[in-house]
Amino acid sequence: MKFLVFGAGVLGCNLANNLFRAGKDVTLLARGPWADEIRRNGLRIKNTLSRRTAVSPIPVAAELLPGDDYDVIFVAVRYTQIETILETLRASLAKTMIFVGNNVRASETAALLLEKNVLFAFTSAAGHRESNYVASVDLRKITIGPLRNAPSQEALVQEIFAGTKYKVTYEPNMEDYLLCHAAFVLPAVFACYKTDGDLKKLKRDNAYLNRLIDANIEGYRAIRNAGHEILPDADKEFEDAAYRKTCFRFFKLMCATALGKICASDHAMNAVDEMSALNRDMKAFFDVTGAKYPVWKTLEAECGSYLR
């Protein structure tokens, strides 16, 4: 099975590195000086916590041509870039496309590639890219699957990740999973923009942290009331006190330690266009379903000029 990882940001590089180290036939699509760097010195990924650096001589392609004989393409570009590459993906010989990362319009994306086998995935990796290496934390966890009511892809997923170090969670309803993920992550993004990326400013602001949880609950409530499923299962009782307590501990840790920079503010501050688009489309979902989200709007208003 031949793989292409289309996109050489943090998610794409970690994914390509993990597949390559498992002996998979994988190529990374990268362009410009970053592609030249990988060709000269290999793909260098520095673990932000351990300071260890992995170097992998991964093959690099500058473009995806219609005749390229890949079986599976992992699409690891930003949410705002998906529409610009759909024609290229549609012309590819590859039958399976796996979109990795944020997406609150998964069904619309799949509908534009009806002739392909479309899956969606989210990986537990975060960080940023320097000029000659990727600085990140990669937990090697991936949640992956198709849209709700689509044919099962579990056997294919098992084949793709066989021999890798990934902990794979097969999720047959990725549309709702990604909606819920956005409803949880975007309030954290608001915190990043309120502080210009310095989340430690909020580590003692318990009232603000509780407002983040309120906004998350508004989002989950809108998703549930629109007939979607709350995922993962651990979040289904999101209106209970236990859920709020768990979230408060998470946001407190995010603001009080270096994990906030690694897992939240690095990406938020380097992908303002993506976060702005996610927020815009999430609000469009709220509006079309008649949801109320006053706390969400208040937090958004405190982000200054970041969100457009």
Secondary structure, 3 states (H helix, E strand, C coil): CEEEEECCCHHHHHHHHHHHHCCCEEEEECCHHHHHHHHHHCEEEEECCCCCEEEECCCEECCCCCCCCCCEEEECCCHHHHHHHHHHHHHCCCCEEEEECCCCCHHHHHHCCCCCEEEEEEEEEEEEECCCCEEEEEEEEEEEECCCCCCCCHHHHHHHHCCCCCEEEECCCHHHHHHHHHHHHHHHHHHHHHCCCCHHHHCCCHHHHHHHHHHHHHHHHHHHHCCCCCCCHHHCCCCCHHHHHHHHHHHHHHHHCCHHHHHHHHHHHHCHHHHHHHHHHHHHHHHHCCCCCHHHHHHHHCCCCCCC
